[in-house]
Amino acid sequence: MFAPLKNPALFQSVKVKRGGYAVVWNREIDISEYELWSHGQTVP
C-alpha cells in the first residue's frame, strides 16, 4: 500500500487531514495520528 510513496513527488504531496488526525497523500494512502504516534521515529 505504501510502496508508491517511494516516488518523491507523491511523498512530498502530503497534507494534514482536516482536524489534524491523519496525514494523507491520496484517497488510498493515509496514516492516522495514532499510527504516527505509536510507530513513528524521531528525526534528529
NUMIVEX-780814 format. One record per atom (N, C-alpha, C, CB): residue in one letter; x, y, z. Coordinates in pm, whole numbers, plus 50000, padded with zeros to 5 digits. Glycine has a CB too. Layout:
<recs>
aXYZ/...
</recs>
This chain:
<recs>
m500814988050000/m500005000050000/m500865012750000/m499074999950120/f501985012550074/f502805024550085/f503945025149984/f503365025450224/a504105014949902/a505175014649803/a505165026949711/a505065002049719/p503995032049669/p504005043949583/p504675056149648/p502585047549545/l504805056249780/l505425067649847/l506935068349822/l505165066949997/k507495058149757/k508905058849718/k509105069149607/k509405044949671/n508015072949541/n508045083549440/n508165096849513/n506775083049347/p509295104049497/p509485116549572/p508365126849550/p510795122649533/a507855127849430/a506795137649403/a505525134349483/a506475138149253/l505145121649487/l503975117649564/l504245119549713/l503585102949534/f505405115249759/f505735116449902/f505655130949947/f507145110849930/q506125140049867/q506135154249903/q504765160849891/q507115161649817/s503785153749838/s502445159549823/s501575157349948/s501745153549701/v502165153150058/v501435150150181/v500655162350231/v502405145350289/k499515159650290/k498665170150350/k498185165050486/k497445173850256/v497895174150576/v497285170650704/v495785170750686/v497735180350818/k495125160050728/k493675159050715/k493005169150807/k493195144750746/r491875174150765/r491115183750845/r490945178450987/r489745186650781/g491215186651085/g491135182551224/g492475177751279/g490115171651240/g493455175351190/g494785171451232/g494915157051279/g495225180351339/y494005148351238/y494015134651288/y494685124651196/y492625130251314/a495225129051084/a495885119950991/a496685128150890/a494855110850918/v497615121350826/v498275127250709/v497845118950590/v499855127450725/v497635125450477/v497115118750358/v497915122750235/v495615122050337/w497995113350142/w498635115950014/w497605115649902/w499745105849988/n496695106049909/n495625104849811/n494505096749875/n496135098049677/r493535092549797/r492385085349854/r492755071549908/r491295083849750/e493865065849862/e494245052449904/e495285052350016/e494785044849786/i496025063150031/i497135063150125/i496935073750232/i498455065450052/d496805069250356/d496755078450470/d497285071350594/d495305083650495/i497715079150691/i498215073650817/i497595081650930/i499785074150824/s496985074651025/s496335081551136/s497365087051233/s495365072151210/e496965096851311/e497865102551411/e498265092051513/e497205114451482/y497375082451542/y497705071951638/y498865063351586/y496475063151665/e498805059651458/e499885051751399/e501205059451401/e499535047651255/l501145072151368/l502365080251370/l502935081151512/l502095094251315/w502075083251607/w502505084551747/w503055071251798/w501335089251836/s502385060251767/s502785047151818/s504005041251750/s501645037651804/h504135043451619/h505165036551542/h506175045951475/h504515028051438/g505985058951491/g506895068351427/g508255068651496/g506295082351426/q509215074151426/q510565075551480/q510925090251481/q511595067451397/t511615094351586/t512065108151596/t513155110651492/t512585111251739/v513035121751422/v514035125551322/v514865136751383/v513365130151185/p516175134551389/p517035144851451/p517075157751372/p518445139751466/
</recs>
